[in-house]
Amino acid sequence: ADLRAKAEAATPGQWIAQHDYNGERLTDPENDNEFSSVLPVDGSWPEDVICEVWSGNHLDEPNAQHIAAACPPVVLALIDRIEQQDAEIARLNARGKEAAK
């Protein structure tokens, strides 16, 4: 599927990873498993949570930080940059072929 379409359809804006609420580590009250949430920078927990990240090996924090860092504006900027570079490579290749004639 098209990564640009997915990024454009996702919750807009910058995202953050949240590991605590009011100074308390986010924990499932039923089993004490810790988790992290990803939400918009201007969002509030738990109303605006985009996703929750659970991990049995304490990787919920770095995984949530990675997901938050790959928010739609970042993904779209990367796609734009790749497309610009692809166009520049094509232009240079065409110019090289013309010079070789």
Summary of the structure (lengths in Angstrom):
residues: 101
radius of gyration: 20.1
end to end distance: 39.5
largest distance: 73.0
contacts: 243
relative contact order: 0.17
helix: 46%
strand: 20%
